Amino acid sequence: MNDSPMGGWNTQTQKEILQMKKIAIGIDIGGTNSAIGVVDADGNVLAKGGISTPSHGDVDRYVKDLAEAVREMLKSVMQINANFEVIGIGIGAPNGNYYSGTIEYAPNLSFKGVVHLVELLKKQFPEYAHIALTNDANAAAIGEMIYGGAKGMKNFVMYTLGTGVGSGVVVNGDLVYGHDGFAGECGHTTLIPDGRLCGCGAKGHLEAYCSAPGMKRTAFELLAKYNAIDSQLASKTFQNMESKDIYDAAVKGDKVALEVFELTGKYLGQGIADTVHHLSPEAIFLFGGPTAAGDFIFKPTIASMEAHLLPIFKNKVKVLPSKLSAGDAAIVGASALVWKELDK
Amino acid sequence: MNDSPMGGWNTQTQKEILQMKKIAIGIDIGGTNSAIGVVDADGNVLAKGGISTPSHGDVDRYVKDLAEAVREMLKSVMQINANFEVIGIGIGAPNGNYYSGTIEYAPNLSFKGVVHLVELLKKQFPEYAHIALTNDANAAAIGEMIYGGAKGMKNFVMYTLGTGVGSGVVVNGDLVYGHDGFAGECGHTTLIPDGRLCGCGAKGHLEAYCSAPGMKRTAFELLAKYNAIDSQLASKTFQNMESKDIYDAAVKGDKVALEVFELTGKYLGQGIADTVHHLSPEAIFLFGGPTAAGDFIFKPTIASMEAHLLPIFKNKVKVLPSKLSAGDAAIVGASALVWKELDK
């Protein structure tokens, strides 16, 4: 049946199409660096690199450099397998607005005001149907859903604990962006009225207690409270203490460090209970440095969440560590945004 | 063209079909009474009545009585217009689970454990394609969306302030039920760690501050704090003070009463800011007795919400009074559940 000249050609083309492997580009824009990765549909990072995020606000130049770096990376990836098909670019950035494709008044970036990043990248890559942007925590939540522990879950929330506390909310299988694209800022729920000053200018927000710097603030409060001159944390300055130091001290049984984890979990569990009361999720995922402390942080968090919940929610909601690998989560999450667009 | 015998008959039938007017039945189950209403697509209540909710837990008997009352009411409505077409029954009930059609462990109802109300009603009314149940606050939110001030809004949250505080969350035009059907319990977010005892057994929940009894508790705290023997509220017992008393005193300039509203707004605004950070809604609707106080409650609520918000949310989110009429909101909201089902 395949003996016409066209038959052979068709078969060859079909074979090539079958071999085409879809890949997505993930970009994570931070205050210092912009990480770029090429990611396949299973979340494997085929190549990664990056450029500096400018310390001065020349957006046009930055986008040109970024596009150049992406093209270079794709060139090297195509040398491995010429049949890769790029399906688009996903970007995670602070204050990234999914609806408008803009970065808006991001405090830690040099770009002032509103930057139309998706529009600028579309000019560089008119051949890609899907170029989408959201904030970094939302990207991580989509990453968890596409590649991680939330596969198959329709309702979950991701908390990312780091320098700040971000979150991404998934309802009925879709990320919630809300009315103007900024939903999912659970790090700024109020835990303590008139409490600690938050980086955003308000008081008592979760981020001021449960971020890595928040844990350090708790450690310093406890050192002062107990006059704990013998604590392993007593030799650190406020400038230099890191959450890793608190973990190391806790492992060695340091009482102050252990109480920091107890309190951080108590605070975090209170905030997570608020989230559960709003959304009745199947699970809460925790991501970021402090979660590496395992039971030190998970046990008090779960106990506190349960204590704050209505009876109808008790012993139902899972609190789980993210399954995204720490090093690649940001670019993998950003790339996941593209796979999610394909579903639509 | 219409001179065949069938022609006339067809025209007649078409006319009747054109005259058919769709109506829905709304049932609001409370601890004492179950209100029943027949509601048209514009939210007009064509008839209303009710039966006692049993003080002892005989569910089968209750459902039989309820069905009988519905049939009687429909009979009287059909006498007005025989061309009404009943499209279904919507029910609002405490701890009503939309997914399973059950009422689960409702503390103020005599029914113990899990009551399969939708299943029982379907046996009574096999002819109706749509019989659906949710909790009363969710029903009110759907009512606001179908008939009220949230028409055309895709993302909003409704707070219902009464004996308790309920809420209904709408994302992308759909009510959020969450993983197991109980989403939207914003009345149980924690405002004050280790604060007032809440009816649910936990501490510091919003409901313990912003419900009508919560306002009374605030009034008694302030009477004690200021030793306010001359306050108009000083003559009321703890058993008898109502939120209306506080409003009446505030109108007359009573300082304690005015401060009750200030504080209630401060508490409520803190909780609403948490909701905004989760969901980025277009608007928050407030429903229930205390909202009749107008600016007394809205002004401090909005001021407090704004003070707790991230800059990207400031001056964006509307806080609005519900447009549902107080007397009929519960049955109208319950009936709206049926119209919402029709959309699916």
Interface residues (C-beta under 8 A of the other chain):
Chain A: N95 E104 Y105 K154 N155 V169 V171 N172 D174 V176 Y177 G178 H179 D180 G181 F182 A183 G184 E185 C186 G187 H188 T189 T190 L191 I192 P193 C200 G201 A202 Q270 A273 D274 T275 H277 H278 L279 S280 P281 E282 A307 H308 L309 L310 P311 I312 F313 K316
Chain B: N95 E104 Y105 K154 N155 V169 V171 N172 D174 V176 Y177 G178 H179 D180 G181 F182 A183 G184 E185 C186 G187 H188 T189 T190 L191 I192 P193 C200 G201 A202 Q270 A273 D274 T275 H277 H278 L279 S280 P281 E282 A307 H308 L309 L310 P311 I312 F313 K316
